[in-house]
Amino acid sequence: MTQRIVRYREGEPAMFAGTRTPVYHVVAAERAGATAAKLAELFPRLTVADLQAARAYAVQHPEELAQDLRNAREQSEQDDG
């Protein structure tokens, strides 16, 4: 199920193949309480199978996902200056 999830380059977050949508975006939105309808609105290119793959990835790779979230947070803080 997670074959749609790839890392294009070392150091980049896991993404859905054929997109530039990081898995951590979907997982973070879901953890923040986004409903299935809201996820579909936020990520219109993703399928129900993609959303299920994100959940599976979060369970199978918690350390990698946590690192991707930390990296994104640090990058955001640097961008904010």
C-alpha positions as CSV (number, residue, x, y, z in Angstrom):
1,M,0.0,0.0,0.0
2,T,2.8,2.4,0.7
3,Q,4.4,2.0,-2.7
4,R,3.0,5.4,-3.7
5,I,5.2,6.9,-1.0
6,V,8.8,7.7,-2.1
7,R,11.8,9.7,-1.2
8,Y,13.1,11.5,-4.3
9,R,16.4,12.5,-2.7
10,E,18.2,11.8,0.5
11,G,17.3,14.4,3.1
12,E,13.9,15.2,1.5
13,P,10.7,14.2,3.1
14,A,8.7,11.2,2.0
15,M,6.2,12.2,-0.7
16,F,3.4,10.7,-2.7
17,A,4.9,9.5,-6.1
18,G,4.2,11.9,-8.9
19,T,3.4,14.8,-6.6
20,R,5.3,17.2,-4.4
21,T,3.0,16.5,-1.5
22,P,4.9,15.4,1.6
23,V,3.3,12.6,3.6
24,Y,3.8,14.6,6.8
25,H,1.4,17.3,5.5
26,V,-1.4,14.7,5.3
27,V,-0.5,13.1,8.6
28,A,-0.3,16.4,10.4
29,A,-3.6,17.6,9.0
30,E,-5.3,14.3,10.1
31,R,-3.7,14.5,13.6
32,A,-5.0,18.1,13.8
33,G,-8.5,16.8,13.3
34,A,-9.1,17.1,9.6
35,T,-12.0,15.0,8.5
36,A,-11.9,12.9,5.4
37,A,-13.8,15.6,3.5
38,K,-11.3,18.2,4.6
39,L,-8.4,16.0,3.6
40,A,-10.0,15.6,0.2
41,E,-10.3,19.4,-0.1
42,L,-6.8,20.1,1.1
43,F,-5.2,17.4,-1.1
44,P,-7.4,16.9,-4.2
45,R,-4.9,15.0,-6.1
46,L,-4.6,12.2,-3.5
47,T,-6.9,9.2,-3.5
48,V,-8.5,7.4,-0.6
49,A,-5.7,4.8,-1.1
50,D,-3.1,7.5,-0.8
51,L,-4.6,8.6,2.5
52,Q,-4.6,5.1,3.8
53,A,-0.9,4.7,2.7
54,A,-0.1,7.9,4.7
55,R,-1.6,6.3,7.8
56,A,0.3,3.1,7.2
57,Y,3.5,5.0,6.6
58,A,3.0,6.8,9.9
59,V,2.7,3.5,11.7
60,Q,5.5,1.7,9.9
61,H,8.0,4.6,9.9
62,P,7.3,6.8,13.0
63,E,11.0,7.9,13.3
64,E,11.3,9.0,9.7
65,L,8.0,10.8,9.9
66,A,8.9,12.6,13.1
67,Q,12.2,13.7,11.5
68,D,10.4,15.0,8.4
69,L,8.1,17.0,10.7
70,R,11.0,18.4,12.7
71,N,12.9,19.4,9.5
72,A,9.8,21.1,8.2
73,R,9.3,23.0,11.5
74,E,12.9,24.1,11.5
75,Q,12.7,25.2,7.9
76,S,9.6,27.2,8.6
77,E,11.2,28.9,11.6
78,Q,14.2,29.8,9.5
79,D,12.0,31.2,6.7
80,D,10.1,33.3,9.3
81,G,13.4,34.6,10.4
